[in-house]
Amino acid sequence: MIEKYYLFEELGKQESATIEKRLFLKHYDKKTIIFEEDDIVDSIYFIEQGEVEIYKKVSGEKQQHIINLSKGEFFGEIGTLNDNKRFANAKAKTDVQALVLLKSDFERILKNDRNIRYKIYKNFLNEMIKRLRLSDTKFKKFFRTVLRGN
């Protein structure tokens, strides 16, 4: 079940089962705020159905879109690995079904199984590199547009 998520794709059956035991399914109605910037990090979300928008508030009510995520993607993982607060907001663009893994369960799994820890950290770093490259491309495009005055 979880091997479709990039974070877990290298896990074996036993390792996957260890994590799957800790997951629970949660529904979010369209336009529901899943979490907000500066919230305490308490879980990671794995999208089973629907679409989630990740964005930052830039001034007042103005929002800066970061990315839309859909089935097979995950979010909320950054703060679980570095003990920071949420750095962005997550909102259900459509009705969303998400598997949720509590931070406390995730930390316990990583602490108790170094093989799982290694595989997840490796996949996490690869995903962050991919997202940074995507962000870099978007920022370059944005600045080219601004500099041209379009």
N, CA, C and O atoms as a GROMACS GRO file, in nm:
protein
  600
    1MET      N    1   0.082  -0.119   0.000
    1MET     CA    2   0.000   0.000   0.000
    1MET      C    3   0.087   0.127   0.000
    1MET      O    4   0.063   0.216  -0.081
    2ILE      N    5   0.187   0.137   0.088
    2ILE     CA    6   0.264   0.262   0.098
    2ILE      C    7   0.381   0.269  -0.001
    2ILE      O    8   0.441   0.375  -0.018
    3GLU      N    9   0.412   0.158  -0.066
    3GLU     CA   10   0.527   0.159  -0.156
    3GLU      C   11   0.506   0.250  -0.277
    3GLU      O   12   0.602   0.282  -0.347
    4LYS      N   13   0.381   0.292  -0.302
    4LYS     CA   14   0.356   0.385  -0.412
    4LYS      C   15   0.404   0.527  -0.379
    4LYS      O   16   0.415   0.611  -0.468
    5TYR      N   17   0.431   0.552  -0.252
    5TYR     CA   18   0.482   0.683  -0.212
    5TYR      C   19   0.634   0.682  -0.217
    5TYR      O   20   0.699   0.593  -0.164
    6TYR      N   21   0.688   0.782  -0.282
    6TYR     CA   22   0.831   0.791  -0.305
    6TYR      C   23   0.912   0.769  -0.177
    6TYR      O   24   1.017   0.704  -0.181
    7LEU      N   25   0.866   0.822  -0.068
    7LEU     CA   26   0.938   0.812   0.058
    7LEU      C   27   0.961   0.666   0.101
    7LEU      O   28   1.059   0.636   0.169
    8PHE      N   29   0.870   0.577   0.060
    8PHE     CA   30   0.874   0.438   0.107
    8PHE      C   31   0.905   0.336  -0.002
    8PHE      O   32   0.900   0.216   0.025
    9GLU      N   33   0.936   0.380  -0.122
    9GLU     CA   34   0.945   0.286  -0.234
    9GLU      C   35   1.054   0.180  -0.221
    9GLU      O   36   1.045   0.076  -0.285
   10GLU      N   37   1.154   0.203  -0.141
   10GLU     CA   38   1.262   0.105  -0.126
   10GLU      C   39   1.242   0.010  -0.008
   10GLU      O   40   1.324  -0.079   0.015
   11LEU      N   41   1.134   0.029   0.066
   11LEU     CA   42   1.110  -0.056   0.183
   11LEU      C   43   1.065  -0.195   0.143
   11LEU      O   44   0.992  -0.212   0.044
   12GLY      N   45   1.107  -0.295   0.219
   12GLY     CA   46   1.060  -0.431   0.199
   12GLY      C   47   0.922  -0.449   0.260
   12GLY      O   48   0.869  -0.357   0.323
   13LYS      N   49   0.864  -0.568   0.242
   13LYS     CA   50   0.728  -0.595   0.293
   13LYS      C   51   0.718  -0.577   0.444
   13LYS      O   52   0.625  -0.515   0.494
   14GLN      N   53   0.813  -0.632   0.516
   14GLN     CA   54   0.812  -0.623   0.662
   14GLN      C   55   0.826  -0.478   0.708
   14GLN      O   56   0.757  -0.433   0.800
   15GLU      N   57   0.916  -0.405   0.643
   15GLU     CA   58   0.937  -0.264   0.677
   15GLU      C   59   0.811  -0.182   0.647
   15GLU      O   60   0.771  -0.096   0.726
   16SER      N   61   0.750  -0.209   0.532
   16SER     CA   62   0.626  -0.140   0.496
   16SER      C   63   0.516  -0.168   0.596
   16SER      O   64   0.442  -0.078   0.636
   17ALA      N   65   0.506  -0.293   0.637
   17ALA     CA   66   0.403  -0.332   0.734
   17ALA      C   67   0.421  -0.258   0.867
   17ALA      O   68   0.322  -0.221   0.931
   18THR      N   69   0.545  -0.237   0.907
   18THR     CA   70   0.573  -0.162   1.031
   18THR      C   71   0.511  -0.023   1.025
   18THR      O   72   0.454   0.024   1.123
   19ILE      N   73   0.524   0.042   0.911
   19ILE     CA   74   0.470   0.177   0.895
   19ILE      C   75   0.318   0.174   0.875
   19ILE      O   76   0.246   0.255   0.933
   20GLU      N   77   0.271   0.081   0.792
   20GLU     CA   78   0.127   0.075   0.762
   20GLU      C   79   0.042   0.056   0.887
   20GLU      O   80  -0.071   0.104   0.893
   21LYS      N   81   0.095  -0.013   0.986
   21LYS     CA   82   0.022  -0.033   1.112
   21LYS      C   83  -0.008   0.099   1.182
   21LYS      O   84  -0.103   0.108   1.260
   22ARG      N   85   0.071   0.200   1.155
   22ARG     CA   86   0.059   0.329   1.224
   22ARG      C   87  -0.023   0.432   1.146
   22ARG      O   88  -0.053   0.540   1.198
   23LEU      N   89  -0.060   0.402   1.023
   23LEU     CA   90  -0.134   0.496   0.939
   23LEU      C   91  -0.284   0.493   0.969
   23LEU      O   92  -0.338   0.389   1.004
   24PHE      N   93  -0.348   0.608   0.954
   24PHE     CA   94  -0.495   0.611   0.959
   24PHE      C   95  -0.544   0.704   0.848
   24PHE      O   96  -0.475   0.799   0.810
   25LEU      N   97  -0.664   0.676   0.798
   25LEU     CA   98  -0.722   0.752   0.687
   25LEU      C   99  -0.804   0.869   0.741
   25LEU      O  100  -0.881   0.854   0.835
   26LYS      N  101  -0.785   0.985   0.679
   26LYS     CA  102  -0.860   1.104   0.720
   26LYS      C  103  -0.915   1.173   0.596
   26LYS      O  104  -0.849   1.180   0.493
   27HIS      N  105  -1.038   1.226   0.608
   27HIS     CA  106  -1.103   1.296   0.498
   27HIS      C  107  -1.101   1.446   0.525
   27HIS      O  108  -1.124   1.491   0.638
   28TYR      N  109  -1.072   1.524   0.420
   28TYR     CA  110  -1.078   1.670   0.426
   28TYR      C  111  -1.170   1.718   0.315
   28TYR      O  112  -1.150   1.684   0.198
   29ASP      N  113  -1.270   1.798   0.351
   29ASP     CA  114  -1.359   1.855   0.251
   29ASP      C  115  -1.286   1.961   0.170
   29ASP      O  116  -1.189   2.021   0.217
   30LYS      N  117  -1.333   1.984   0.049
   30LYS     CA  118  -1.278   2.088  -0.038
   30LYS      C  119  -1.270   2.220   0.039
   30LYS      O  120  -1.362   2.257   0.112
   31LYS      N  121  -1.159   2.290   0.022
   31LYS     CA  122  -1.130   2.421   0.083
   31LYS      C  123  -1.095   2.415   0.232
   31LYS      O  124  -1.074   2.519   0.295
   32THR      N  125  -1.088   2.295   0.289
   32THR     CA  126  -1.049   2.282   0.429
   32THR      C  127  -0.900   2.310   0.445
   32THR      O  128  -0.818   2.261   0.368
   33ILE      N  129  -0.866   2.390   0.545
   33ILE     CA  130  -0.725   2.413   0.579
   33ILE      C  131  -0.676   2.291   0.657
   33ILE      O  132  -0.730   2.260   0.764
   34ILE      N  133  -0.576   2.223   0.605
   34ILE     CA  134  -0.522   2.104   0.670
   34ILE      C  135  -0.425   2.144   0.781
   34ILE      O  136  -0.429   2.090   0.891
   35PHE      N  137  -0.338   2.238   0.750
   35PHE     CA  138  -0.254   2.300   0.852
   35PHE      C  139  -0.212   2.438   0.804
   35PHE      O  140  -0.221   2.470   0.685
   36GLU      N  141  -0.164   2.518   0.900
   36GLU     CA  142  -0.122   2.654   0.867
   36GLU      C  143   0.024   2.675   0.905
   36GLU      O  144   0.080   2.608   0.991
   37GLU      N  145   0.083   2.772   0.837
   37GLU     CA  146   0.220   2.811   0.865
   37GLU      C  147   0.235   2.841   1.014
   37GLU      O  148   0.149   2.905   1.075
   38ASP      N  149   0.343   2.794   1.072
   38ASP     CA  150   0.378   2.811   1.213
   38ASP      C  151   0.302   2.718   1.308
   38ASP      O  152   0.323   2.724   1.429
   39ASP      N  153   0.215   2.632   1.255
   39ASP     CA  154   0.154   2.529   1.340
   39ASP      C  155   0.262   2.434   1.390
   39ASP      O  156   0.366   2.417   1.325
   40ILE      N  157   0.238   2.374   1.504
   40ILE     CA  158   0.326   2.269   1.554
   40ILE      C  159   0.312   2.148   1.462
   40ILE      O  160   0.200   2.109   1.426
   41VAL      N  161   0.424   2.089   1.424
   41VAL     CA  162   0.421   1.972   1.336
   41VAL      C  163   0.381   1.850   1.416
   41VAL      O  164   0.443   1.817   1.517
   42ASP      N  165   0.275   1.782   1.370
   42ASP     CA  166   0.229   1.663   1.441
   42ASP      C  167   0.211   1.542   1.352
   42ASP      O  168   0.187   1.432   1.402
   43SER      N  169   0.223   1.558   1.218
   43SER     CA  170   0.199   1.445   1.129
   43SER      C  171   0.247   1.471   0.987
   43SER      O  172   0.277   1.584   0.948
   44ILE      N  173   0.254   1.361   0.911
   44ILE     CA  174   0.284   1.361   0.768
   44ILE      C  175   0.158   1.310   0.698
   44ILE      O  176   0.086   1.226   0.752
   45TYR      N  177   0.132   1.362   0.578
   45TYR     CA  178   0.011   1.328   0.503
   45TYR      C  179   0.049   1.264   0.370
   45TYR      O  180   0.138   1.312   0.300
   46PHE      N  181  -0.021   1.156   0.335
   46PHE     CA  182   0.000   1.084   0.210
   46PHE      C  183  -0.133   1.083   0.135
   46PHE      O  184  -0.230   1.023   0.180
   47ILE      N  185  -0.136   1.149   0.020
   47ILE     CA  186  -0.261   1.170  -0.052
   47ILE      C  187  -0.304   1.042  -0.124
   47ILE      O  188  -0.233   0.990  -0.210
   48GLU      N  189  -0.420   0.994  -0.087
   48GLU     CA  190  -0.481   0.878  -0.152
   48GLU      C  191  -0.576   0.922  -0.263
   48GLU      O  192  -0.593   0.854  -0.364
   49GLN      N  193  -0.639   1.038  -0.243
   49GLN     CA  194  -0.737   1.088  -0.339
   49GLN      C  195  -0.748   1.239  -0.322
   49GLN      O  196  -0.745   1.289  -0.209
   50GLY      N  197  -0.762   1.310  -0.433
   50GLY     CA  198  -0.783   1.454  -0.427
   50GLY      C  199  -0.656   1.534  -0.453
   50GLY      O  200  -0.553   1.480  -0.492
   51GLU      N  201  -0.668   1.665  -0.429
   51GLU     CA  202  -0.557   1.756  -0.457
   51GLU      C  203  -0.542   1.855  -0.342
   51GLU      O  204  -0.641   1.907  -0.289
   52VAL      N  205  -0.417   1.880  -0.305
   52VAL     CA  206  -0.383   1.971  -0.195
   52VAL      C  207  -0.295   2.082  -0.249
   52VAL      O  208  -0.202   2.058  -0.327
   53GLU      N  209  -0.325   2.205  -0.208
   53GLU     CA  210  -0.241   2.319  -0.245
   53GLU      C  211  -0.152   2.357  -0.127
   53GLU      O  212  -0.199   2.369  -0.014
   54ILE      N  213  -0.024   2.375  -0.155
   54ILE     CA  214   0.070   2.425  -0.056
   54ILE      C  215   0.101   2.570  -0.095
   54ILE      O  216   0.136   2.598  -0.209
   55TYR      N  217   0.089   2.660   0.002
   55TYR     CA  218   0.110   2.802  -0.026
   55TYR      C  219   0.161   2.873   0.100
   55TYR      O  220   0.151   2.821   0.211
   56LYS      N  221   0.216   2.992   0.078
   56LYS     CA  222   0.260   3.077   0.189
   56LYS      C  223   0.181   3.207   0.184
   56LYS      O  224   0.145   3.255   0.077
   57LYS      N  225   0.156   3.263   0.301
   57LYS     CA  226   0.096   3.396   0.308
   57LYS      C  227   0.210   3.495   0.299
   57LYS      O  228   0.307   3.486   0.374
   58VAL      N  229   0.200   3.590   0.206
   58VAL     CA  230   0.310   3.684   0.185
   58VAL      C  231   0.285   3.821   0.247
   58VAL      O  232   0.378   3.882   0.300
   59SER      N  233   0.164   3.870   0.242
   59SER     CA  234   0.131   3.997   0.309
   59SER      C  235  -0.020   4.005   0.322
   59SER      O  236  -0.094   3.998   0.224
   60GLY      N  237  -0.064   4.020   0.445
   60GLY     CA  238  -0.208   4.024   0.470
   60GLY      C  239  -0.274   3.896   0.425
   60GLY      O  240  -0.238   3.788   0.470
   61GLU      N  241  -0.370   3.908   0.336
   61GLU     CA  242  -0.442   3.791   0.284
   61GLU      C  243  -0.381   3.738   0.154
   61GLU      O  244  -0.428   3.638   0.101
   62LYS      N  245  -0.278   3.804   0.103
   62LYS     CA  246  -0.215   3.763  -0.022
   62LYS      C  247  -0.141   3.631  -0.004
   62LYS      O  248  -0.074   3.609   0.097
   63GLN      N  249  -0.153   3.543  -0.104
   63GLN     CA  250  -0.091   3.411  -0.096
   63GLN      C  251   0.006   3.389  -0.211
   63GLN      O  252  -0.016   3.436  -0.323
   64GLN      N  253   0.114   3.318  -0.182
   64GLN     CA  254   0.210   3.277  -0.285
   64GLN      C  255   0.199   3.126  -0.302
   64GLN      O  256   0.237   3.050  -0.214
   65HIS      N  257   0.146   3.085  -0.417
   65HIS     CA  258   0.131   2.942  -0.447
   65HIS      C  259   0.270   2.878  -0.455
   65HIS      O  260   0.361   2.933  -0.516
   66ILE      N  261   0.284   2.761  -0.393
   66ILE     CA  262   0.410   2.687  -0.400
   66ILE      C  263   0.395   2.567  -0.493
   66ILE      O  264   0.470   2.553  -0.589
   67ILE      N  265   0.297   2.481  -0.463
   67ILE     CA  266   0.280   2.360  -0.543
   67ILE      C  267   0.144   2.298  -0.516
   67ILE      O  268   0.088   2.314  -0.407
   68ASN      N  269   0.091   2.229  -0.615
   68ASN     CA  270  -0.027   2.144  -0.596
   68ASN      C  271   0.021   2.000  -0.592
   68ASN      O  272   0.105   1.959  -0.673
   69LEU      N  273  -0.033   1.924  -0.499
   69LEU     CA  274   0.003   1.783  -0.484
   69LEU      C  275  -0.122   1.698  -0.500
   69LEU      O  276  -0.232   1.742  -0.466
   70SER      N  277  -0.105   1.578  -0.552
   70SER     CA  278  -0.220   1.491  -0.575
   70SER      C  279  -0.187   1.346  -0.537
   70SER      O  280  -0.084   1.319  -0.476
   71LYS      N  281  -0.275   1.256  -0.574
   71LYS     CA  282  -0.265   1.115  -0.538
   71LYS      C  283  -0.122   1.062  -0.558
   71LYS      O  284  -0.060   1.082  -0.662
   72GLY      N  285  -0.074   0.993  -0.455
   72GLY     CA  286   0.059   0.935  -0.462
   72GLY      C  287   0.170   1.026  -0.411
   72GLY      O  288   0.286   0.986  -0.405
   73GLU      N  289   0.134   1.150  -0.374
   73GLU     CA  290   0.233   1.243  -0.322
   73GLU      C  291   0.211   1.264  -0.173
   73GLU      O  292   0.106   1.228  -0.119
   74PHE      N  293   0.310   1.322  -0.107
   74PHE     CA  294   0.301   1.341   0.038
   74PHE      C  295   0.346   1.482   0.073
   74PHE      O  296   0.412   1.549  -0.006
   75PHE      N  297   0.308   1.526   0.193
   75PHE     CA  298   0.346   1.659   0.239
   75PHE      C  299   0.346   1.662   0.391
   75PHE      O  300   0.291   1.574   0.456
   76GLY      N  301   0.408   1.767   0.445
   76GLY     CA  302   0.414   1.782   0.590
   76GLY      C  303   0.532   1.712   0.653
   76GLY      O  304   0.544   1.707   0.776
   77GLU      N  305   0.620   1.658   0.570
   77GLU     CA  306   0.730   1.576   0.621
   77GLU      C  307   0.849   1.658   0.671
   77GLU      O  308   0.925   1.611   0.755
   78ILE      N  309   0.864   1.778   0.621
   78ILE     CA  310   0.984   1.855   0.654
   78ILE      C  311   0.997   1.879   0.804
   78ILE      O  312   1.102   1.854   0.862
   79GLY      N  313   0.893   1.928   0.865
   79GLY     CA  314   0.897   1.958   1.008
   79GLY      C  315   0.913   1.835   1.096
   79GLY      O  316   0.960   1.845   1.209
   80THR      N  317   0.872   1.719   1.045
   80THR     CA  318   0.886   1.598   1.126
   80THR      C  319   1.032   1.555   1.138
   80THR      O  320   1.070   1.486   1.232
   81LEU      N  321   1.112   1.596   1.041
   81LEU     CA  322   1.252   1.556   1.042
   81LEU      C  323   1.343   1.659   1.108
   81LEU      O  324   1.455   1.626   1.148
   82ASN      N  325   1.297   1.783   1.121
   82ASN     CA  326   1.386   1.884   1.178
   82ASN      C  327   1.326   1.959   1.297
   82ASN      O  328   1.383   2.058   1.343
   83ASP      N  329   1.213   1.913   1.347
   83ASP     CA  330   1.150   1.971   1.467
   83ASP      C  331   1.115   2.119   1.454
   83ASP      O  332   1.109   2.190   1.555
   84ASN      N  333   1.091   2.165   1.335
   84ASN     CA  334   1.047   2.302   1.316
   84ASN      C  335   0.896   2.309   1.306
   84ASN      O  336   0.828   2.207   1.298
   85LYS      N  337   0.845   2.431   1.306
   85LYS     CA  338   0.702   2.451   1.284
   85LYS      C  339   0.676   2.442   1.134
   85LYS      O  340   0.769   2.440   1.054
   86ARG      N  341   0.549   2.437   1.098
   86ARG     CA  342   0.512   2.433   0.956
   86ARG      C  343   0.564   2.559   0.887
   86ARG      O  344   0.550   2.669   0.941
   87PHE      N  345   0.622   2.542   0.769
   87PHE     CA  346   0.676   2.657   0.698
   87PHE      C  347   0.579   2.711   0.594
   87PHE      O  348   0.604   2.816   0.535
   88ALA      N  349   0.468   2.640   0.571
   88ALA     CA  350   0.370   2.681   0.471
   88ALA      C  351   0.232   2.634   0.515
   88ALA      O  352   0.216   2.572   0.620
   89ASN      N  353   0.134   2.664   0.433
   89ASN     CA  354  -0.005   2.625   0.458
   89ASN      C  355  -0.043   2.514   0.362
   89ASN      O  356   0.010   2.506   0.251
   90ALA      N  357  -0.134   2.429   0.404
   90ALA     CA  358  -0.187   2.323   0.318
   90ALA      C  359  -0.338   2.330   0.320
   90ALA      O  360  -0.401   2.334   0.426
   91LYS      N  361  -0.397   2.333   0.199
   91LYS     CA  362  -0.542   2.343   0.187
   91LYS      C  363  -0.592   2.241   0.086
   91LYS      O  364  -0.530   2.220  -0.018
   92ALA      N  365  -0.705   2.178   0.116
   92ALA     CA  366  -0.766   2.083   0.023
   92ALA      C  367  -0.827   2.161  -0.094
   92ALA      O  368  -0.920   2.239  -0.074
   93LYS      N  369  -0.775   2.139  -0.215
   93LYS     CA  370  -0.832   2.203  -0.334
   93LYS      C  371  -0.959   2.132  -0.378
   93LYS      O  372  -1.049   2.192  -0.436
   94THR      N  373  -0.963   2.002  -0.350
   94THR     CA  374  -1.079   1.918  -0.377
   94THR      C  375  -1.104   1.839  -0.248
   94THR      O  376  -1.031   1.855  -0.151
   95ASP      N  377  -1.206   1.755  -0.248
   95ASP     CA  378  -1.219   1.662  -0.136
   95ASP      C  379  -1.093   1.575  -0.136
   95ASP      O  380  -1.048   1.531  -0.242
   96VAL      N  381  -1.038   1.551  -0.019
   96VAL     CA  382  -0.911   1.478  -0.008
   96VAL      C  383  -0.925   1.363   0.090
   96VAL      O  384  -0.984   1.377   0.198
   97GLN      N  385  -0.871   1.249   0.052
   97GLN     CA  386  -0.852   1.135   0.142
   97GLN      C  387  -0.701   1.122   0.160
   97GLN      O  388  -0.627   1.108   0.062
   98ALA      N  389  -0.656   1.126   0.284
   98ALA     CA  390  -0.512   1.118   0.309
   98ALA      C  391  -0.483   1.018   0.420
   98ALA      O  392  -0.554   1.010   0.520
   99LEU      N  393  -0.377   0.941   0.400
   99LEU     CA  394  -0.325   0.858   0.507
   99LEU      C  395  -0.239   0.949   0.594
   99LEU      O  396  -0.161   1.029   0.543
  100VAL      N  397  -0.255   0.937   0.724
  100VAL     CA  398  -0.184   1.024   0.817
  100VAL      C  399  -0.092   0.939   0.905
  100VAL      O  400  -0.133   0.835   0.957
  101LEU      N  401   0.030   0.985   0.920
  101LEU     CA  402   0.127   0.921   1.008
  101LEU      C  403   0.168   1.024   1.113
  101LEU      O  404   0.226   1.127   1.080
  102LEU      N  405   0.138   0.995   1.238
  102LEU     CA  406   0.173   1.087   1.345
  102LEU      C  407   0.324   1.100   1.359
  102LEU      O  408   0.398   1.003   1.342
  103LYS      N  409   0.368   1.220   1.390
  103LYS     CA  410   0.511   1.247   1.407
  103LYS      C  411   0.571   1.156   1.513
  103LYS      O  412   0.681   1.104   1.494
  104SER      N  413   0.501   1.136   1.622
  104SER     CA  414   0.554   1.051   1.731
  104SER      C  415   0.576   0.908   1.684
  104SER      O  416   0.675   0.845   1.720
  105ASP      N  417   0.483   0.854   1.603
  105ASP     CA  418   0.499   0.719   1.548
  105ASP      C  419   0.615   0.714   1.449
  105ASP      O  420   0.694   0.620   1.449
  106PHE      N  421   0.623   0.816   1.364
  106PHE     CA  422   0.730   0.823   1.265
  106PHE      C  423   0.866   0.827   1.334
  106PHE      O  424   0.958   0.755   1.295
  107GLU      N  425   0.879   0.910   1.437
  107GLU     CA  426   1.005   0.920   1.510
  107GLU      C  427   1.042   0.787   1.576
  107GLU      O  428   1.158   0.747   1.576
  108ARG      N  429   0.943   0.720   1.632
  108ARG     CA  430   0.967   0.591   1.698
  108ARG      C  431   1.018   0.488   1.597
  108ARG      O  432   1.112   0.413   1.626
  109ILE      N  433   0.956   0.484   1.480
  109ILE     CA  434   0.997   0.390   1.376
  109ILE      C  435   1.141   0.418   1.333
  109ILE      O  436   1.223   0.327   1.324
  110LEU      N  437   1.172   0.546   1.308
  110LEU     CA  438   1.308   0.582   1.265
  110LEU      C  439   1.412   0.551   1.372
  110LEU      O  440   1.523   0.508   1.342
  111LYS      N  441   1.375   0.573   1.497
  111LYS     CA  442   1.467   0.547   1.608
  111LYS      C  443   1.495   0.397   1.624
  111LYS      O  444   1.608   0.358   1.654
  112ASN      N  445   1.392   0.315   1.604
  112ASN     CA  446   1.403   0.172   1.633
  112ASN      C  447   1.454   0.086   1.517
  112ASN      O  448   1.492  -0.029   1.539
  113ASP      N  449   1.456   0.139   1.395
  113ASP     CA  450   1.496   0.057   1.281
  113ASP      C  451   1.588   0.138   1.188
  113ASP      O  452   1.542   0.222   1.111
  114ARG      N  453   1.717   0.111   1.197
  114ARG     CA  454   1.812   0.190   1.119
  114ARG      C  455   1.801   0.165   0.968
  114ARG      O  456   1.832   0.254   0.889
  115ASN      N  457   1.756   0.045   0.927
  115ASN     CA  458   1.739   0.019   0.784
  115ASN      C  459   1.626   0.105   0.727
  115ASN      O  460   1.641   0.165   0.620
  116ILE      N  461   1.516   0.111   0.798
  116ILE     CA  462   1.405   0.197   0.756
  116ILE      C  463   1.452   0.342   0.756
  116ILE      O  464   1.426   0.417   0.661
  117ARG      N  465   1.521   0.382   0.861
  117ARG     CA  466   1.570   0.520   0.873
  117ARG      C  467   1.658   0.557   0.754
  117ARG      O  468   1.640   0.663   0.694
  118TYR      N  469   1.752   0.471   0.719
  118TYR     CA  470   1.842   0.498   0.607
  118TYR      C  471   1.764   0.514   0.477
  118TYR      O  472   1.785   0.611   0.403
  119LYS      N  473   1.674   0.422   0.448
  119LYS     CA  474   1.598   0.426   0.323
  119LYS      C  475   1.508   0.549   0.315
  119LYS      O  476   1.498   0.612   0.210
  120ILE      N  477   1.443   0.582   0.425
  120ILE     CA  478   1.354   0.699   0.425
  120ILE      C  479   1.435   0.828   0.411
  120ILE      O  480   1.397   0.915   0.333
  121TYR      N  481   1.544   0.841   0.484
  121TYR     CA  482   1.626   0.962   0.472
  121TYR      C  483   1.680   0.978   0.331
  121TYR      O  484   1.682   1.089   0.277
  122LYS      N  485   1.724   0.870   0.272
  122LYS     CA  486   1.776   0.875   0.135
  122LYS      C  487   1.667   0.923   0.040
  122LYS      O  488   1.690   1.012  -0.042
  123ASN      N  489   1.549   0.864   0.049
  123ASN     CA  490   1.439   0.904  -0.038
  123ASN      C  491   1.394   1.047  -0.010
  123ASN      O  492   1.360   1.122  -0.102
  124PHE      N  493   1.394   1.085   0.118
  124PHE     CA  494   1.356   1.220   0.156
  124PHE      C  495   1.452   1.322   0.092
  124PHE      O  496   1.408   1.422   0.035
  125LEU      N  497   1.581   1.297   0.103
  125LEU     CA  498   1.679   1.390   0.045
  125LEU      C  499   1.664   1.400  -0.106
  125LEU      O  500   1.673   1.509  -0.162
  126ASN      N  501   1.640   1.288  -0.172
  126ASN     CA  502   1.618   1.291  -0.317
  126ASN      C  503   1.494   1.372  -0.353
  126ASN      O  504   1.495   1.448  -0.450
  127GLU      N  505   1.388   1.358  -0.274
  127GLU     CA  506   1.265   1.434  -0.299
  127GLU      C  507   1.289   1.583  -0.277
  127GLU      O  508   1.239   1.665  -0.354
  128MET      N  509   1.363   1.619  -0.173
  128MET     CA  510   1.391   1.760  -0.147
  128MET      C  511   1.474   1.822  -0.260
  128MET      O  512   1.451   1.936  -0.299
  129ILE      N  513   1.568   1.746  -0.312
  129ILE     CA  514   1.648   1.794  -0.424
  129ILE      C  515   1.558   1.819  -0.544
  129ILE      O  516   1.570   1.920  -0.613
  130LYS      N  517   1.468   1.726  -0.570
  130LYS     CA  518   1.374   1.741  -0.681
  130LYS      C  519   1.287   1.866  -0.663
  130LYS      O  520   1.267   1.942  -0.757
  131ARG      N  521   1.236   1.886  -0.542
  131ARG     CA  522   1.150   2.002  -0.516
  131ARG      C  523   1.229   2.132  -0.524
  131ARG      O  524   1.177   2.233  -0.572
  132LEU      N  525   1.354   2.132  -0.478
  132LEU     CA  526   1.437   2.252  -0.488
  132LEU      C  527   1.463   2.288  -0.634
  132LEU      O  528   1.459   2.406  -0.671
  133ARG      N  529   1.488   2.189  -0.715
  133ARG     CA  530   1.510   2.215  -0.858
  133ARG      C  531   1.385   2.273  -0.922
  133ARG      O  532   1.393   2.365  -1.003
  134LEU      N  533   1.269   2.218  -0.887
  134LEU     CA  534   1.143   2.269  -0.938
  134LEU      C  535   1.121   2.413  -0.892
  134LEU      O  536   1.083   2.498  -0.972
  135SER      N  537   1.146   2.440  -0.765
  135SER     CA  538   1.132   2.576  -0.711
  135SER      C  539   1.227   2.671  -0.781
  135SER      O  540   1.189   2.783  -0.816
  136ASP      N  541   1.350   2.628  -0.802
  136ASP     CA  542   1.450   2.712  -0.868
  136ASP      C  543   1.402   2.749  -1.008
  136ASP      O  544   1.416   2.864  -1.050
  137THR      N  545   1.348   2.653  -1.080
  137THR     CA  546   1.296   2.678  -1.214
  137THR      C  547   1.182   2.778  -1.211
  137THR      O  548   1.176   2.869  -1.293
  138LYS      N  549   1.090   2.762  -1.114
  138LYS     CA  550   0.977   2.855  -1.102
  138LYS      C  551   1.024   2.995  -1.068
  138LYS      O  552   0.974   3.092  -1.125
  139PHE      N  553   1.121   3.008  -0.976
  139PHE     CA  554   1.171   3.140  -0.938
  139PHE      C  555   1.242   3.207  -1.054
  139PHE      O  556   1.227   3.327  -1.076
  140LYS      N  557   1.320   3.131  -1.130
  140LYS     CA  558   1.389   3.189  -1.246
  140LYS      C  559   1.287   3.241  -1.346
  140LYS      O  560   1.304   3.351  -1.400
  141LYS      N  561   1.182   3.164  -1.370
  141LYS     CA  562   1.078   3.207  -1.464
  141LYS      C  563   1.009   3.333  -1.411
  141LYS      O  564   0.983   3.426  -1.487
  142PHE      N  565   0.979   3.335  -1.282
  142PHE     CA  566   0.914   3.450  -1.220
  142PHE      C  567   1.000   3.575  -1.236
  142PHE      O  568   0.950   3.680  -1.278
  143PHE      N  569   1.129   3.565  -1.203
  143PHE     CA  570   1.217   3.681  -1.211
  143PHE      C  571   1.238   3.728  -1.355
  143PHE      O  572   1.249   3.848  -1.379
  144ARG      N  573   1.246   3.636  -1.450
  144ARG     CA  574   1.257   3.676  -1.591
  144ARG      C  575   1.135   3.757  -1.631
  144ARG      O  576   1.147   3.858  -1.701
  145THR      N  577   1.017   3.713  -1.587
  145THR     CA  578   0.892   3.783  -1.619
  145THR      C  579   0.893   3.922  -1.556
  145THR      O  580   0.856   4.020  -1.622
  146VAL      N  581   0.933   3.932  -1.431
  146VAL     CA  582   0.936   4.061  -1.361
  146VAL      C  583   1.036   4.156  -1.427
  146VAL      O  584   1.005   4.273  -1.449
  147LEU      N  585   1.154   4.106  -1.459
  147LEU     CA  586   1.256   4.191  -1.519
  147LEU      C  587   1.217   4.240  -1.658
  147LEU      O  588   1.257   4.349  -1.698
  148ARG      N  589   1.142   4.161  -1.731
  148ARG     CA  590   1.095   4.202  -1.864
  148ARG      C  591   0.976   4.296  -1.855
  148ARG      O  592   0.943   4.366  -1.952
  149GLY      N  593   0.913   4.299  -1.739
  149GLY     CA  594   0.797   4.386  -1.722
  149GLY      C  595   0.669   4.330  -1.780
  149GLY      O  596   0.576   4.404  -1.808
  150ASN      N  597   0.664   4.197  -1.800
  150ASN     CA  598   0.544   4.132  -1.856
  150ASN      C  599   0.441   4.107  -1.750
  150ASN      O  600   0.334   4.053  -1.779
   0.00000   0.00000   0.00000
